[in-house]
Amino acid sequence: MSERCVPISRPMWESLLKSCGLRRQEWEQLRGVKYPEKDGFYHTDG
């Protein structure tokens, strides 16, 4: 499987959290979300 990073802006992330009703840890466990502070974007490998 090849890994890929998809940048997600904060507003989009917050919107996803609200619409999906998931907490960040739950989302990380489900989709392998990484959100490094260096660039201010959240990255997923899924």
C-alpha positions as CSV (number, residue, x, y, z in Angstrom):
1,M,0.0,0.0,0.0
2,S,1.3,3.4,-0.9
3,E,1.0,6.2,1.6
4,R,-0.4,9.6,0.6
5,C,-0.9,12.8,2.4
6,V,-4.0,15.0,1.9
7,P,-3.8,18.5,3.3
8,I,-6.9,19.5,5.3
9,S,-7.4,23.1,6.5
10,R,-8.5,23.8,10.1
11,P,-12.0,25.0,9.1
12,M,-12.5,21.9,7.0
13,W,-11.2,19.7,9.9
14,E,-13.5,21.4,12.4
15,S,-16.4,20.9,10.0
16,L,-15.7,17.3,9.6
17,L,-15.5,16.8,13.3
18,K,-18.9,18.4,13.8
19,S,-20.6,16.7,10.9
20,C,-19.1,13.2,11.8
21,G,-19.4,13.7,15.5
22,L,-16.0,12.2,16.0
23,R,-13.3,13.3,18.5
24,R,-9.8,13.7,17.2
25,Q,-8.5,10.5,18.8
26,E,-11.4,8.5,17.3
27,W,-10.8,10.0,13.9
28,E,-7.0,9.3,14.1
29,Q,-7.8,5.7,15.0
30,L,-10.2,5.3,12.1
31,R,-8.4,7.1,9.3
32,G,-4.8,7.5,10.5
33,V,-5.0,11.3,10.7
34,K,-1.8,13.1,11.4
35,Y,-1.8,16.8,12.1
36,P,1.7,18.3,12.4
37,E,2.0,21.8,13.8
38,K,4.7,22.8,11.4
39,D,2.5,23.6,8.5
40,G,-0.9,24.1,10.2
41,F,-2.5,21.4,8.1
42,Y,-3.9,18.0,9.0
43,H,-2.8,15.0,6.9
44,T,-4.5,11.7,6.4
45,D,-3.0,8.5,4.9
46,G,-6.4,7.3,3.8
